[in-house]
């Protein structure tokens, strides 16, 4: 039986470089990924190096609020 709180939750990762460029309207869009994290093992914000299709490079993608 499952417990009341789900341990694994869905998180959205967003490119940190594209967010800064989007303020100046230089970027055509913002790269986003959806993944899961374990709430007990990683209680803080989650960061991964993922490929950004707008920057055409591997950049750090950080967790954002839903």
C-alpha positions as MATLAB code, in Angstrom:
seq = 'XXXXXXXXXXXXXXXXXXXXXXXXXXXXXXXXXXXXXXXXXXXXXXXXXXXXXXXXXXXXXXXXXX';
ca = [
       0.000    0.000    0.000;
       1.156    3.489   -0.786;
       1.682    6.084    1.887;
      -0.153    9.412    1.978;
       2.630   11.512    0.455;
       4.173   10.579   -2.877;
       7.928   10.245   -2.620;
       8.628   10.753   -6.343;
       7.352   14.028   -7.802;
       7.416   15.586  -11.281;
       9.664   18.622  -11.731;
      10.241   20.993  -14.646;
      13.828   21.880  -15.569;
      14.480   25.142  -17.431;
      17.681   26.351  -19.114;
      19.376   29.032  -17.012;
      21.083   30.688  -20.028;
      17.907   31.031  -22.101;
      16.060   32.649  -19.199;
      18.664   35.409  -19.033;
      18.626   35.894  -22.825;
      14.817   35.916  -22.935;
      14.789   39.172  -20.962;
      16.605   40.834  -23.889;
      14.380   38.989  -26.430;
      17.454   37.504  -28.169;
      16.443   33.860  -27.730;
      13.710   32.213  -29.852;
      12.502   30.207  -26.844;
      13.312   28.531  -23.550;
      14.441   24.911  -23.293;
      12.425   22.880  -20.763;
      12.513   19.251  -19.641;
      10.151   17.264  -17.404;
      11.652   14.677  -15.060;
      11.114   13.070  -11.655;
      12.996   13.452   -8.411;
      12.919   11.701   -5.060;
      11.662   14.168   -2.465;
      13.539   12.492    0.415;
      16.949   12.235   -1.313;
      16.920   15.715   -2.928;
      14.836   18.147   -0.861;
      16.580   21.210   -2.410;
      16.240   22.555   -5.942;
      17.397   20.136   -8.625;
      19.972   20.975  -11.359;
      21.165   18.858  -14.295;
      23.317   19.442  -17.360;
      21.025   18.918  -20.348;
      21.179   19.826  -24.041;
      19.574   23.176  -24.878;
      18.288   23.173  -28.445;
      18.233   26.981  -28.591;
      21.824   27.489  -27.366;
      22.982   24.326  -29.227;
      25.121   23.375  -26.178;
      24.893   21.432  -22.940;
      23.872   23.906  -20.232;
      22.678   23.728  -16.635;
      18.902   23.324  -16.335;
      17.426   24.233  -12.946;
      14.153   23.293  -11.303;
      11.332   25.854  -11.509;
       8.013   26.221   -9.723;
       4.961   24.660  -11.316;
];
